Amino acid sequence: MLPSENRLRRRQDFSTAVKRGRRAGKPLLVVHLDREGGRPGPTDRESDCGPHAAEGLPSARAGFVVSKAVGSAVVRNLVKRRLRHLVRERLPRLPAGSLIVVRALPQAGSASYIDLEHDLDAALRRLLRAEPTGSAPTGAGR
């Protein structure tokens, strides 16, 4: 189970991660990562939660999208449980305050745990290695 302070619940948070964040697609899933996060305001309950609360930074939060194209309800729930477990282990590696949305593709329904793990790790490596959105490399064009 993913701790409460690490879950995305609001549609706005999902939209923020998908629209503003970077995307990495793999055969079984697509991962959207917004390093900036939603920048919760002072009225947001979750701004004081999580391991980064002492520094004033919210925890990384994750959400999952598993559509009916993945399979029956039993298969979709299995995929969600596997993805939640995999992401929970990787949350400490994500920047504080970041938002991550993992969208399962139809092939994820017949994939093994190891295959999901491989694709998630590859997508996260790609996203964490990339430059944050909006920043240009220093010294470019000189």
PyMOL CGO cylinders between C-alpha atoms (Angstrom):
from pymol import cmd
from pymol.cgo import CYLINDER

trace = [
    CYLINDER, 0.00, 0.00, 0.00, 1.20, 3.50, -0.80, 0.3, 1, 1, 1, 1, 1, 1,
    CYLINDER, 1.20, 3.50, -0.80, 1.18, 5.87, 2.22, 0.3, 1, 1, 1, 1, 1, 1,
    CYLINDER, 1.18, 5.87, 2.22, -1.54, 8.51, 2.15, 0.3, 1, 1, 1, 1, 1, 1,
    CYLINDER, -1.54, 8.51, 2.15, 0.88, 11.44, 1.83, 0.3, 1, 1, 1, 1, 1, 1,
    CYLINDER, 0.88, 11.44, 1.83, 2.38, 9.83, -1.29, 0.3, 1, 1, 1, 1, 1, 1,
    CYLINDER, 2.38, 9.83, -1.29, -0.86, 9.42, -3.27, 0.3, 1, 1, 1, 1, 1, 1,
    CYLINDER, -0.86, 9.42, -3.27, -2.24, 11.61, -6.02, 0.3, 1, 1, 1, 1, 1, 1,
    CYLINDER, -2.24, 11.61, -6.02, -6.00, 11.95, -5.62, 0.3, 1, 1, 1, 1, 1, 1,
    CYLINDER, -6.00, 11.95, -5.62, -7.13, 15.14, -7.30, 0.3, 1, 1, 1, 1, 1, 1,
    CYLINDER, -7.13, 15.14, -7.30, -7.74, 15.39, -11.03, 0.3, 1, 1, 1, 1, 1, 1,
    CYLINDER, -7.74, 15.39, -11.03, -5.79, 18.65, -11.05, 0.3, 1, 1, 1, 1, 1, 1,
    CYLINDER, -5.79, 18.65, -11.05, -2.66, 16.91, -9.73, 0.3, 1, 1, 1, 1, 1, 1,
    CYLINDER, -2.66, 16.91, -9.73, -2.90, 14.22, -12.42, 0.3, 1, 1, 1, 1, 1, 1,
    CYLINDER, -2.90, 14.22, -12.42, -3.35, 16.92, -15.08, 0.3, 1, 1, 1, 1, 1, 1,
    CYLINDER, -3.35, 16.92, -15.08, -0.40, 18.91, -13.77, 0.3, 1, 1, 1, 1, 1, 1,
    CYLINDER, -0.40, 18.91, -13.77, 1.91, 15.91, -13.92, 0.3, 1, 1, 1, 1, 1, 1,
    CYLINDER, 1.91, 15.91, -13.92, 0.78, 14.93, -17.40, 0.3, 1, 1, 1, 1, 1, 1,
    CYLINDER, 0.78, 14.93, -17.40, 0.77, 18.43, -18.94, 0.3, 1, 1, 1, 1, 1, 1,
    CYLINDER, 0.77, 18.43, -18.94, 3.82, 20.01, -17.28, 0.3, 1, 1, 1, 1, 1, 1,
    CYLINDER, 3.82, 20.01, -17.28, 5.95, 16.97, -16.64, 0.3, 1, 1, 1, 1, 1, 1,
    CYLINDER, 5.95, 16.97, -16.64, 8.29, 15.01, -18.87, 0.3, 1, 1, 1, 1, 1, 1,
    CYLINDER, 8.29, 15.01, -18.87, 7.16, 11.72, -20.36, 0.3, 1, 1, 1, 1, 1, 1,
    CYLINDER, 7.16, 11.72, -20.36, 8.93, 8.43, -20.97, 0.3, 1, 1, 1, 1, 1, 1,
    CYLINDER, 8.93, 8.43, -20.97, 7.12, 5.70, -22.86, 0.3, 1, 1, 1, 1, 1, 1,
    CYLINDER, 7.12, 5.70, -22.86, 7.95, 2.02, -22.69, 0.3, 1, 1, 1, 1, 1, 1,
    CYLINDER, 7.95, 2.02, -22.69, 6.17, -1.03, -24.16, 0.3, 1, 1, 1, 1, 1, 1,
    CYLINDER, 6.17, -1.03, -24.16, 4.13, -1.69, -20.99, 0.3, 1, 1, 1, 1, 1, 1,
    CYLINDER, 4.13, -1.69, -20.99, 3.65, 1.77, -19.51, 0.3, 1, 1, 1, 1, 1, 1,
    CYLINDER, 3.65, 1.77, -19.51, 4.05, 5.51, -19.85, 0.3, 1, 1, 1, 1, 1, 1,
    CYLINDER, 4.05, 5.51, -19.85, 5.52, 7.50, -16.97, 0.3, 1, 1, 1, 1, 1, 1,
    CYLINDER, 5.52, 7.50, -16.97, 4.93, 11.23, -16.51, 0.3, 1, 1, 1, 1, 1, 1,
    CYLINDER, 4.93, 11.23, -16.51, 7.20, 13.00, -14.01, 0.3, 1, 1, 1, 1, 1, 1,
    CYLINDER, 7.20, 13.00, -14.01, 6.81, 16.63, -12.94, 0.3, 1, 1, 1, 1, 1, 1,
    CYLINDER, 6.81, 16.63, -12.94, 9.82, 17.53, -10.83, 0.3, 1, 1, 1, 1, 1, 1,
    CYLINDER, 9.82, 17.53, -10.83, 8.29, 20.87, -9.88, 0.3, 1, 1, 1, 1, 1, 1,
    CYLINDER, 8.29, 20.87, -9.88, 5.18, 19.21, -8.47, 0.3, 1, 1, 1, 1, 1, 1,
    CYLINDER, 5.18, 19.21, -8.47, 1.92, 21.00, -7.92, 0.3, 1, 1, 1, 1, 1, 1,
    CYLINDER, 1.92, 21.00, -7.92, 3.60, 23.47, -5.54, 0.3, 1, 1, 1, 1, 1, 1,
    CYLINDER, 3.60, 23.47, -5.54, 0.92, 23.06, -2.89, 0.3, 1, 1, 1, 1, 1, 1,
    CYLINDER, 0.92, 23.06, -2.89, -0.32, 26.25, -1.29, 0.3, 1, 1, 1, 1, 1, 1,
    CYLINDER, -0.32, 26.25, -1.29, -0.68, 26.94, 2.42, 0.3, 1, 1, 1, 1, 1, 1,
    CYLINDER, -0.68, 26.94, 2.42, -4.25, 25.59, 2.44, 0.3, 1, 1, 1, 1, 1, 1,
    CYLINDER, -4.25, 25.59, 2.44, -3.25, 22.21, 1.00, 0.3, 1, 1, 1, 1, 1, 1,
    CYLINDER, -3.25, 22.21, 1.00, -3.44, 19.50, 3.70, 0.3, 1, 1, 1, 1, 1, 1,
    CYLINDER, -3.44, 19.50, 3.70, -0.60, 17.50, 2.21, 0.3, 1, 1, 1, 1, 1, 1,
    CYLINDER, -0.60, 17.50, 2.21, 1.98, 20.30, 2.41, 0.3, 1, 1, 1, 1, 1, 1,
    CYLINDER, 1.98, 20.30, 2.41, 2.96, 19.29, 5.96, 0.3, 1, 1, 1, 1, 1, 1,
    CYLINDER, 2.96, 19.29, 5.96, 3.11, 15.52, 5.39, 0.3, 1, 1, 1, 1, 1, 1,
    CYLINDER, 3.11, 15.52, 5.39, 5.88, 13.13, 4.57, 0.3, 1, 1, 1, 1, 1, 1,
    CYLINDER, 5.88, 13.13, 4.57, 9.57, 12.67, 5.24, 0.3, 1, 1, 1, 1, 1, 1,
    CYLINDER, 9.57, 12.67, 5.24, 10.53, 16.02, 3.71, 0.3, 1, 1, 1, 1, 1, 1,
    CYLINDER, 10.53, 16.02, 3.71, 8.15, 18.00, 5.95, 0.3, 1, 1, 1, 1, 1, 1,
    CYLINDER, 8.15, 18.00, 5.95, 10.98, 19.01, 8.30, 0.3, 1, 1, 1, 1, 1, 1,
    CYLINDER, 10.98, 19.01, 8.30, 12.65, 20.85, 5.42, 0.3, 1, 1, 1, 1, 1, 1,
    CYLINDER, 12.65, 20.85, 5.42, 9.32, 22.33, 4.31, 0.3, 1, 1, 1, 1, 1, 1,
    CYLINDER, 9.32, 22.33, 4.31, 9.23, 20.20, 1.18, 0.3, 1, 1, 1, 1, 1, 1,
    CYLINDER, 9.23, 20.20, 1.18, 6.29, 17.92, 0.39, 0.3, 1, 1, 1, 1, 1, 1,
    CYLINDER, 6.29, 17.92, 0.39, 6.88, 14.25, -0.38, 0.3, 1, 1, 1, 1, 1, 1,
    CYLINDER, 6.88, 14.25, -0.38, 6.89, 12.91, -3.91, 0.3, 1, 1, 1, 1, 1, 1,
    CYLINDER, 6.89, 12.91, -3.91, 3.40, 11.76, -4.84, 0.3, 1, 1, 1, 1, 1, 1,
    CYLINDER, 3.40, 11.76, -4.84, 2.28, 9.08, -7.30, 0.3, 1, 1, 1, 1, 1, 1,
    CYLINDER, 2.28, 9.08, -7.30, -0.89, 8.24, -9.20, 0.3, 1, 1, 1, 1, 1, 1,
    CYLINDER, -0.89, 8.24, -9.20, -1.85, 5.40, -11.50, 0.3, 1, 1, 1, 1, 1, 1,
    CYLINDER, -1.85, 5.40, -11.50, -4.04, 5.14, -14.59, 0.3, 1, 1, 1, 1, 1, 1,
    CYLINDER, -4.04, 5.14, -14.59, -5.12, 1.64, -15.60, 0.3, 1, 1, 1, 1, 1, 1,
    CYLINDER, -5.12, 1.64, -15.60, -7.91, 1.66, -18.20, 0.3, 1, 1, 1, 1, 1, 1,
    CYLINDER, -7.91, 1.66, -18.20, -10.32, -1.08, -19.22, 0.3, 1, 1, 1, 1, 1, 1,
    CYLINDER, -10.32, -1.08, -19.22, -8.10, -1.74, -22.23, 0.3, 1, 1, 1, 1, 1, 1,
    CYLINDER, -8.10, -1.74, -22.23, -5.67, -3.45, -19.84, 0.3, 1, 1, 1, 1, 1, 1,
    CYLINDER, -5.67, -3.45, -19.84, -8.17, -6.19, -18.99, 0.3, 1, 1, 1, 1, 1, 1,
    CYLINDER, -8.17, -6.19, -18.99, -10.92, -7.22, -16.62, 0.3, 1, 1, 1, 1, 1, 1,
    CYLINDER, -10.92, -7.22, -16.62, -11.30, -5.66, -13.18, 0.3, 1, 1, 1, 1, 1, 1,
    CYLINDER, -11.30, -5.66, -13.18, -9.26, -8.47, -11.65, 0.3, 1, 1, 1, 1, 1, 1,
    CYLINDER, -9.26, -8.47, -11.65, -6.39, -7.88, -14.09, 0.3, 1, 1, 1, 1, 1, 1,
    CYLINDER, -6.39, -7.88, -14.09, -6.53, -4.09, -13.69, 0.3, 1, 1, 1, 1, 1, 1,
    CYLINDER, -6.53, -4.09, -13.69, -6.37, -4.38, -9.90, 0.3, 1, 1, 1, 1, 1, 1,
    CYLINDER, -6.37, -4.38, -9.90, -3.45, -6.78, -10.13, 0.3, 1, 1, 1, 1, 1, 1,
    CYLINDER, -3.45, -6.78, -10.13, -1.56, -4.34, -12.38, 0.3, 1, 1, 1, 1, 1, 1,
    CYLINDER, -1.56, -4.34, -12.38, -2.33, -1.44, -10.00, 0.3, 1, 1, 1, 1, 1, 1,
    CYLINDER, -2.33, -1.44, -10.00, -1.13, -3.39, -6.97, 0.3, 1, 1, 1, 1, 1, 1,
    CYLINDER, -1.13, -3.39, -6.97, 2.10, -4.32, -8.74, 0.3, 1, 1, 1, 1, 1, 1,
    CYLINDER, 2.10, -4.32, -8.74, 2.72, -0.75, -9.89, 0.3, 1, 1, 1, 1, 1, 1,
    CYLINDER, 2.72, -0.75, -9.89, 1.98, 0.70, -6.44, 0.3, 1, 1, 1, 1, 1, 1,
    CYLINDER, 1.98, 0.70, -6.44, 4.48, -1.67, -4.87, 0.3, 1, 1, 1, 1, 1, 1,
    CYLINDER, 4.48, -1.67, -4.87, 7.14, -0.87, -7.46, 0.3, 1, 1, 1, 1, 1, 1,
    CYLINDER, 7.14, -0.87, -7.46, 6.67, 2.90, -7.19, 0.3, 1, 1, 1, 1, 1, 1,
    CYLINDER, 6.67, 2.90, -7.19, 6.63, 2.81, -3.38, 0.3, 1, 1, 1, 1, 1, 1,
    CYLINDER, 6.63, 2.81, -3.38, 10.15, 1.36, -3.40, 0.3, 1, 1, 1, 1, 1, 1,
    CYLINDER, 10.15, 1.36, -3.40, 11.35, 4.09, -5.77, 0.3, 1, 1, 1, 1, 1, 1,
    CYLINDER, 11.35, 4.09, -5.77, 9.73, 7.19, -4.21, 0.3, 1, 1, 1, 1, 1, 1,
    CYLINDER, 9.73, 7.19, -4.21, 12.77, 8.07, -2.06, 0.3, 1, 1, 1, 1, 1, 1,
    CYLINDER, 12.77, 8.07, -2.06, 14.83, 8.42, -5.26, 0.3, 1, 1, 1, 1, 1, 1,
    CYLINDER, 14.83, 8.42, -5.26, 12.46, 11.03, -6.70, 0.3, 1, 1, 1, 1, 1, 1,
    CYLINDER, 12.46, 11.03, -6.70, 12.95, 14.75, -6.07, 0.3, 1, 1, 1, 1, 1, 1,
    CYLINDER, 12.95, 14.75, -6.07, 10.96, 16.10, -3.11, 0.3, 1, 1, 1, 1, 1, 1,
    CYLINDER, 10.96, 16.10, -3.11, 7.61, 17.50, -4.17, 0.3, 1, 1, 1, 1, 1, 1,
    CYLINDER, 7.61, 17.50, -4.17, 7.56, 15.79, -7.54, 0.3, 1, 1, 1, 1, 1, 1,
    CYLINDER, 7.56, 15.79, -7.54, 4.47, 14.25, -9.09, 0.3, 1, 1, 1, 1, 1, 1,
    CYLINDER, 4.47, 14.25, -9.09, 4.57, 10.96, -10.97, 0.3, 1, 1, 1, 1, 1, 1,
    CYLINDER, 4.57, 10.96, -10.97, 1.76, 9.39, -12.99, 0.3, 1, 1, 1, 1, 1, 1,
    CYLINDER, 1.76, 9.39, -12.99, 2.16, 5.84, -14.27, 0.3, 1, 1, 1, 1, 1, 1,
    CYLINDER, 2.16, 5.84, -14.27, -0.21, 4.88, -17.07, 0.3, 1, 1, 1, 1, 1, 1,
    CYLINDER, -0.21, 4.88, -17.07, -0.44, 1.18, -17.86, 0.3, 1, 1, 1, 1, 1, 1,
    CYLINDER, -0.44, 1.18, -17.86, -0.74, 0.24, -21.52, 0.3, 1, 1, 1, 1, 1, 1,
    CYLINDER, -0.74, 0.24, -21.52, -2.87, -2.72, -22.69, 0.3, 1, 1, 1, 1, 1, 1,
    CYLINDER, -2.87, -2.72, -22.69, 0.12, -5.10, -22.78, 0.3, 1, 1, 1, 1, 1, 1,
    CYLINDER, 0.12, -5.10, -22.78, 0.66, -4.55, -19.03, 0.3, 1, 1, 1, 1, 1, 1,
    CYLINDER, 0.66, -4.55, -19.03, -2.28, -6.85, -18.31, 0.3, 1, 1, 1, 1, 1, 1,
    CYLINDER, -2.28, -6.85, -18.31, -0.37, -9.92, -19.46, 0.3, 1, 1, 1, 1, 1, 1,
    CYLINDER, -0.37, -9.92, -19.46, 3.07, -8.77, -18.28, 0.3, 1, 1, 1, 1, 1, 1,
    CYLINDER, 3.07, -8.77, -18.28, 4.97, -10.25, -15.36, 0.3, 1, 1, 1, 1, 1, 1,
    CYLINDER, 4.97, -10.25, -15.36, 6.05, -8.31, -12.28, 0.3, 1, 1, 1, 1, 1, 1,
    CYLINDER, 6.05, -8.31, -12.28, 9.65, -8.39, -13.52, 0.3, 1, 1, 1, 1, 1, 1,
    CYLINDER, 9.65, -8.39, -13.52, 8.65, -6.95, -16.91, 0.3, 1, 1, 1, 1, 1, 1,
    CYLINDER, 8.65, -6.95, -16.91, 6.76, -4.09, -15.24, 0.3, 1, 1, 1, 1, 1, 1,
    CYLINDER, 6.76, -4.09, -15.24, 9.72, -3.45, -12.96, 0.3, 1, 1, 1, 1, 1, 1,
    CYLINDER, 9.72, -3.45, -12.96, 12.12, -3.35, -15.92, 0.3, 1, 1, 1, 1, 1, 1,
    CYLINDER, 12.12, -3.35, -15.92, 9.99, -0.86, -17.87, 0.3, 1, 1, 1, 1, 1, 1,
    CYLINDER, 9.99, -0.86, -17.87, 9.38, 1.36, -14.82, 0.3, 1, 1, 1, 1, 1, 1,
    CYLINDER, 9.38, 1.36, -14.82, 13.09, 1.48, -13.97, 0.3, 1, 1, 1, 1, 1, 1,
    CYLINDER, 13.09, 1.48, -13.97, 14.04, 2.27, -17.56, 0.3, 1, 1, 1, 1, 1, 1,
    CYLINDER, 14.04, 2.27, -17.56, 11.46, 5.08, -17.74, 0.3, 1, 1, 1, 1, 1, 1,
    CYLINDER, 11.46, 5.08, -17.74, 12.55, 6.57, -14.41, 0.3, 1, 1, 1, 1, 1, 1,
    CYLINDER, 12.55, 6.57, -14.41, 16.23, 6.41, -15.39, 0.3, 1, 1, 1, 1, 1, 1,
    CYLINDER, 16.23, 6.41, -15.39, 15.42, 8.32, -18.54, 0.3, 1, 1, 1, 1, 1, 1,
    CYLINDER, 15.42, 8.32, -18.54, 13.31, 10.94, -16.75, 0.3, 1, 1, 1, 1, 1, 1,
    CYLINDER, 13.31, 10.94, -16.75, 15.72, 11.51, -13.88, 0.3, 1, 1, 1, 1, 1, 1,
    CYLINDER, 15.72, 11.51, -13.88, 18.69, 11.77, -16.21, 0.3, 1, 1, 1, 1, 1, 1,
    CYLINDER, 18.69, 11.77, -16.21, 16.98, 14.42, -18.35, 0.3, 1, 1, 1, 1, 1, 1,
    CYLINDER, 16.98, 14.42, -18.35, 17.26, 18.15, -17.80, 0.3, 1, 1, 1, 1, 1, 1,
    CYLINDER, 17.26, 18.15, -17.80, 14.39, 19.64, -15.78, 0.3, 1, 1, 1, 1, 1, 1,
    CYLINDER, 14.39, 19.64, -15.78, 11.80, 21.37, -17.96, 0.3, 1, 1, 1, 1, 1, 1,
    CYLINDER, 11.80, 21.37, -17.96, 12.47, 25.02, -18.61, 0.3, 1, 1, 1, 1, 1, 1,
    CYLINDER, 12.47, 25.02, -18.61, 16.21, 24.95, -17.99, 0.3, 1, 1, 1, 1, 1, 1,
    CYLINDER, 16.21, 24.95, -17.99, 18.72, 25.34, -20.76, 0.3, 1, 1, 1, 1, 1, 1,
    CYLINDER, 18.72, 25.34, -20.76, 22.22, 23.92, -20.59, 0.3, 1, 1, 1, 1, 1, 1,
    CYLINDER, 22.22, 23.92, -20.59, 24.77, 26.50, -19.52, 0.3, 1, 1, 1, 1, 1, 1,
    CYLINDER, 24.77, 26.50, -19.52, 27.20, 27.67, -22.15, 0.3, 1, 1, 1, 1, 1, 1,
    CYLINDER, 27.20, 27.67, -22.15, 24.99, 26.56, -25.04, 0.3, 1, 1, 1, 1, 1, 1,
    CYLINDER, 24.99, 26.56, -25.04, 25.56, 28.45, -28.26, 0.3, 1, 1, 1, 1, 1, 1,
    CYLINDER, 25.56, 28.45, -28.26, 28.78, 30.14, -27.18, 0.3, 1, 1, 1, 1, 1, 1,
]
cmd.load_cgo(trace, "trace")
